């Protein structure tokens, strides 16, 4: 999964009932900064980053890379979904050599509690299964992040193990590749 298996990026936008998953654009810069500066968003990912640091560091078109979808609601970015290879140096794998696709997502706090994450992640996972058939997807979150664990289970992830990393207990789950 190291390079999305040669899948052209970004793919055509993915439309759900309420959302569009698309590649990043210059208009998303302010939302990226807000996302990474938010104390609520940063609670389980090492804390927020200083806004002034982000203003200097975030490029004009942030997040333009394979595996990153912007989640758009009515023309405005409300979050992002990523598929990144899980490095062999981290605990938690379904393959001894690592490199499985790891699903990640972040949403602005004002978008929480409305089912957007479930809708967007389900669409992204559907795209992934079609683009890279046979590839499993993994997800790792802090055990303390109950909302993320509930969503993982709702999306079809099964707990494989728990381990200590980044100073906290982590929940590691796998979503097998769909068969057929």
BAPA-444786 format. One record per residue: residue number from 1; residue in three letters; x, y, z of N, C-alpha, C in turn. Coordinates in pm, whole numbers, plus 50000, padded with zeros to 5 digits. Example, Ala and Ser with C-alpha at 12.3 -4.5 7.8 and 13.67 -1.06 7.14 Angstrom:
2
guke|zanu|n.u|n.v|n.w|ca.u|ca.v|ca.w|c.u|c.v|c.w
1|ALA|51319|49431|50780|51230|49550|50780|51320|49670|50780
2|SER|51285|49775|50708|51367|49894|50714|51290|50003|50787
***
This chain:
180
guke|zanu|n.u|n.v|n.w|ca.u|ca.v|ca.w|c.u|c.v|c.w
1|UNK|50083|49881|50000|50000|50000|50000|50087|50124|50000
2|UNK|50216|50111|49992|50306|50224|50012|50276|50344|49923
3|UNK|50221|50323|49804|50195|50436|49716|50054|50433|49659
4|UNK|49960|50374|49727|49823|50354|49679|49820|50269|49553
5|UNK|49921|50184|49540|49921|50086|49433|49913|50145|49293
6|UNK|49963|50266|49274|49960|50327|49143|49826|50389|49105
7|UNK|49735|50401|49201|49605|50463|49175|49626|50611|49142
8|UNK|49563|50660|49035|49574|50801|48998|49512|50888|49107
9|UNK|49581|50998|49139|49533|51085|49247|49528|51229|49200
10|UNK|49429|51305|49238|49311|51261|49312|49211|51192|49220
11|UNK|49133|51102|49277|49028|51038|49197|48915|51139|49172
12|UNK|48821|51099|49090|48702|51183|49070|48636|51202|49207
13|UNK|48574|51317|49229|48507|51338|49358|48405|51226|49388
14|UNK|48398|51191|49513|48304|51089|49560|48188|51164|49625
15|UNK|48068|51138|49580|47950|51207|49634|47868|51110|49719
16|UNK|47831|51156|49837|47741|51081|49923|47610|51161|49929
17|UNK|47521|51120|50014|47394|51192|50027|47415|51340|50062
18|UNK|47513|51367|50151|47532|51505|50197|47669|51563|50169
19|UNK|47764|51481|50133|47904|51523|50130|47969|51498|49994
20|UNK|48084|51563|49975|48170|51536|49861|48310|51510|49917
21|UNK|48371|51401|49875|48511|51372|49909|48591|51405|49785
22|UNK|48690|51491|49802|48764|51542|49687|48908|51570|49726
23|UNK|48989|51603|49628|49125|51646|49652|49126|51785|49714
24|UNK|49236|51819|49775|49253|51948|49841|49264|52061|49739
25|UNK|49218|52180|49781|49226|52300|49699|49273|52416|49786
26|UNK|49312|52525|49722|49361|52643|49795|49257|52695|49893
27|UNK|49129|52687|49860|49023|52738|49948|49012|52661|50080
28|UNK|49082|52548|50092|49076|52466|50213|49179|52506|50318
29|UNK|49268|52597|50285|49381|52630|50374|49334|52672|50513
30|UNK|49239|52763|50523|49192|52811|50654|49134|52697|50737
31|UNK|49061|52605|50673|49003|52492|50745|49111|52397|50795
32|UNK|49217|52375|50715|49328|52291|50761|49391|52351|50885
33|UNK|49413|52482|50883|49473|52549|50999|49382|52535|51120
34|UNK|49253|52559|51102|49157|52546|51212|49156|52405|51268
35|UNK|49160|52307|51180|49158|52166|51220|49276|52133|51311
36|UNK|49396|52169|51269|49515|52133|51346|49541|52224|51465
37|UNK|49476|52340|51470|49490|52430|51585|49385|52404|51691
38|UNK|49285|52323|51661|49173|52299|51752|49212|52211|51870
39|UNK|49191|52259|51993|49218|52175|52110|49130|52050|52114
40|UNK|49005|52062|52069|48916|51945|52069|48965|51839|51971
41|UNK|49004|51881|51852|49054|51787|51751|49185|51725|51798
42|UNK|49270|51806|51859|49401|51758|51903|49402|51673|52027
43|UNK|49288|51657|52093|49283|51589|52223|49345|51450|52220
44|UNK|49328|51375|52112|49377|51237|52107|49490|51218|52006
45|UNK|49544|51329|51954|49651|51317|51855|49772|51402|51892
46|UNK|49794|51420|52019|49914|51492|52063|49893|51639|52091
47|UNK|49771|51685|52086|49741|51824|52118|49738|51914|51997
48|UNK|49684|52035|52015|49677|52129|51903|49814|52187|51872
49|UNK|49829|52232|51750|49952|52301|51711|49927|52451|51718
50|UNK|50028|52529|51748|50009|52674|51756|49966|52733|51621
51|UNK|49862|52816|51626|49807|52874|51504|49912|52953|51425
52|UNK|49996|53030|51493|50097|53109|51421|50196|53018|51348
53|UNK|50230|52905|51409|50318|52807|51344|50250|52750|51219
54|UNK|50122|52719|51231|50047|52665|51118|50035|52768|51006
55|UNK|50010|52893|51040|49999|52999|50939|50127|53007|50855
56|UNK|50241|52986|50920|50369|52990|50847|50394|52861|50769
57|UNK|50353|52747|50822|50393|52618|50766|50296|52560|50662
58|UNK|50168|52590|50674|50070|52528|50584|50082|52591|50445
59|UNK|50103|52507|50343|50119|52561|50208|49988|52618|50152
60|UNK|49999|52685|50040|49882|52746|49977|49774|52645|49942
61|UNK|49816|52526|49900|49723|52416|49876|49765|52303|49970
62|UNK|49706|52300|50089|49748|52200|50188|49692|52061|50157
63|UNK|49763|51961|50204|49711|51825|50195|49704|51768|50054
64|UNK|49775|51824|49963|49771|51772|49826|49869|51657|49816
65|UNK|49816|51538|49840|49899|51418|49835|49810|51296|49817
66|UNK|49864|51190|49762|49785|51068|49748|49735|51018|49884
67|UNK|49611|50978|49886|49552|50921|50007|49477|51019|50094
68|UNK|49477|51149|50061|49407|51247|50144|49286|51301|50070
69|UNK|49169|51280|50131|49044|51335|50082|49002|51450|50171
70|UNK|48961|51560|50112|48892|51666|50185|48745|51626|50190
71|UNK|48683|51643|50307|48539|51619|50320|48471|51756|50312
72|UNK|48387|51769|50212|48325|51897|50177|48174|51889|50202
73|UNK|48122|51988|50272|47978|52000|50295|47935|52135|50240
74|UNK|47856|52133|50135|47806|52257|50077|47913|52353|50030
75|UNK|48026|52301|49982|48133|52384|49931|48238|52424|50034
76|UNK|48225|52374|50156|48318|52409|50264|48379|52283|50324
77|UNK|48510|52286|50346|48579|52173|50409|48536|52163|50555
78|UNK|48493|52041|50594|48458|52016|50735|48549|51912|50797
79|UNK|48632|51849|50716|48721|51746|50769|48805|51685|50659
80|UNK|48876|51580|50697|48963|51511|50602|48970|51364|50638
81|UNK|48996|51284|50537|49014|51140|50554|49145|51105|50486
82|UNK|49224|51018|50550|49351|50978|50492|49365|50826|50488
83|UNK|49436|50780|50389|49484|50642|50382|49635|50653|50372
84|UNK|49704|50607|50475|49850|50611|50478|49903|50473|50510
85|UNK|50020|50438|50456|50078|50308|50493|50120|50309|50640
86|UNK|50088|50203|50712|50127|50192|50852|50270|50142|50856
87|UNK|50360|50226|50903|50501|50195|50907|50533|50073|50993
88|UNK|50628|49995|50948|50669|49873|51019|50724|49904|51158
89|UNK|50769|50029|51181|50825|50065|51311|50719|50079|51421
90|UNK|50592|50087|51381|50483|50098|51479|50431|49960|51515
91|UNK|50386|49942|51637|50319|49816|51670|50184|49809|51599
92|UNK|50131|49691|51588|50000|49673|51528|50007|49656|51377
93|UNK|49995|49530|51333|49996|49500|51189|49918|49373|51165
94|UNK|49870|49358|51042|49811|49232|51000|49906|49156|50909
95|UNK|50011|49224|50864|50117|49161|50784|50249|49182|50858
96|UNK|50335|49084|50861|50461|49099|50933|50546|49217|50885
97|UNK|50541|49246|50755|50623|49354|50701|50558|49491|50714
98|UNK|50433|49497|50760|50364|49625|50774|50321|49680|50640
99|UNK|50296|49810|50636|50259|49876|50513|50111|49872|50480
100|UNK|50029|49818|50570|49886|49817|50543|49833|49960|50535
101|UNK|49721|49976|50466|49656|50108|50459|49593|50136|50594
102|UNK|49628|50251|50650|49573|50293|50779|49476|50408|50755
103|UNK|49351|50389|50795|49249|50493|50781|49264|50594|50894
104|UNK|49266|50721|50858|49266|50829|50955|49161|50931|50916
105|UNK|49110|51004|51013|49014|51108|50981|49015|51213|51092
106|UNK|48990|51336|51053|48975|51448|51146|48862|51535|51094
107|UNK|48776|51579|51185|48666|51668|51150|48665|51787|51244
108|UNK|48625|51902|51192|48610|52020|51275|48502|51995|51380
109|UNK|48520|52045|51502|48423|52018|51609|48278|52053|51574
110|UNK|48256|52158|51496|48119|52194|51461|48052|52090|51372
111|UNK|48128|51997|51316|48073|51890|51233|48049|51761|51312
112|UNK|48089|51758|51437|48075|51636|51518|47928|51609|51551
113|UNK|47897|51481|51569|47765|51441|51616|47656|51442|51511
114|UNK|47691|51455|51385|47590|51461|51279|47600|51344|51181
115|UNK|47690|51251|51209|47706|51134|51123|47793|51157|51001
116|UNK|47857|51274|50992|47940|51302|50875|48061|51209|50867
117|UNK|48124|51183|50980|48243|51096|50980|48207|50956|50932
118|UNK|48096|50902|50980|48054|50768|50937|48023|50767|50788
119|UNK|47952|50867|50741|47914|50875|50600|48037|50889|50511
120|UNK|48127|50978|50549|48247|51002|50468|48342|50883|50471
121|UNK|48365|50826|50589|48456|50712|50600|48402|50591|50524
122|UNK|48271|50567|50532|48212|50455|50459|48232|50473|50309
123|UNK|48213|50596|50260|48234|50622|50117|48381|50604|50079
124|UNK|48471|50654|50163|48615|50640|50134|48657|50493|50136
125|UNK|48604|50417|50231|48637|50274|50236|48582|50201|50114
126|UNK|48465|50240|50067|48410|50182|49945|48498|50211|49825
127|UNK|48544|50337|49815|48637|50373|49708|48764|50289|49718
128|UNK|48820|50278|49838|48944|50205|49858|48929|50059|49815
129|UNK|48819|49995|49855|48795|49854|49821|48787|49834|49670
130|UNK|48730|49931|49598|48721|49922|49453|48856|49952|49387
131|UNK|48930|50049|49442|49058|50089|49383|49170|49990|49411
132|UNK|49167|49929|49529|49272|49836|49570|49210|49708|49624
133|UNK|49145|49631|49538|49078|49511|49586|49175|49415|49654
134|UNK|49126|49353|49760|49207|49256|49834|49293|49315|49942
135|UNK|49301|49448|49951|49385|49512|50052|49306|49536|50181
136|UNK|49359|49492|50294|49294|49522|50421|49319|49668|50460
137|UNK|49238|49719|50550|49257|49854|50604|49264|49840|50756
138|UNK|49357|49912|50817|49370|49911|50963|49337|50049|51018
139|UNK|49311|50054|51146|49281|50179|51214|49337|50170|51355
140|UNK|49401|50277|51399|49457|50282|51533|49411|50411|51598
141|UNK|49361|50401|51720|49317|50518|51795|49343|50494|51942
142|UNK|49350|50601|52018|49366|50584|52162|49243|50512|52217
143|UNK|49266|50418|52307|49157|50346|52370|49061|50443|52437
144|UNK|49113|50553|52490|49029|50653|52558|48935|50725|52463
145|UNK|48960|50721|52334|48876|50790|52236|48757|50700|52201
146|UNK|48659|50699|52289|48544|50610|52274|48465|50634|52147
147|UNK|48451|50761|52108|48376|50791|51985|48445|50730|51864
148|UNK|48576|50739|51857|48650|50682|51744|48640|50529|51744
149|UNK|48644|50469|51861|48632|50322|51866|48493|50277|51823
150|UNK|48389|50350|51866|48253|50315|51825|48237|50327|51673
151|UNK|48294|50433|51616|48286|50450|51471|48362|50338|51400
152|UNK|48477|50301|51450|48556|50194|51389|48473|50065|51382
153|UNK|48408|50031|51490|48326|49909|51492|48209|49923|51393
154|UNK|48146|50040|51391|48035|50064|51298|48081|50048|51153
155|UNK|48205|50086|51124|48259|50076|50989|48310|49936|50954
156|UNK|48303|49843|51049|48344|49705|51021|48482|49666|51068
157|UNK|48545|49751|51149|48677|49717|51204|48659|49627|51326
158|UNK|48747|49529|51339|48747|49438|51453|48876|49459|51531
159|UNK|48864|49468|51662|48983|49486|51745|49074|49365|51731
160|UNK|49203|49394|51709|49304|49290|51697|49391|49289|51823
161|UNK|49428|49409|51869|49512|49416|51987|49510|49557|52045
162|UNK|49565|49567|52166|49589|49695|52231|49736|49699|52270
163|UNK|49793|49817|52267|49932|49833|52302|49956|49977|52346
164|UNK|50070|49998|52406|50110|50131|52453|50195|50198|52345
165|UNK|50156|50319|52307|50234|50400|52212|50195|50545|52234
166|UNK|50289|50635|52216|50265|50779|52236|50215|50810|52377
167|UNK|50256|50731|52475|50219|50756|52613|50075|50723|52648
168|UNK|50007|50644|52564|49867|50608|52592|49838|50470|52533
169|UNK|49738|50405|52590|49695|50276|52535|49625|50300|52402
170|UNK|49661|50219|52302|49606|50230|52167|49517|50110|52137
171|UNK|49412|50135|52062|49321|50033|52010|49357|50014|51864
172|UNK|49383|49890|51824|49420|49860|51687|49320|49763|51628
173|UNK|49259|49802|51516|49160|49718|51452|49188|49700|51305
174|UNK|49126|49599|51246|49141|49569|51105|49004|49554|51042
175|UNK|48996|49598|50919|48877|49578|50836|48923|49495|50718
176|UNK|48888|49369|50717|48936|49283|50607|48886|49334|50473
177|UNK|48961|49302|50371|48918|49335|50235|48789|49261|50207
178|UNK|48691|49328|50144|48568|49257|50110|48597|49141|50016
179|UNK|48525|49034|50031|48544|48918|49943|48442|48926|49828
180|UNK|48482|48867|49718|48391|48860|49604|48397|48980|49525
***
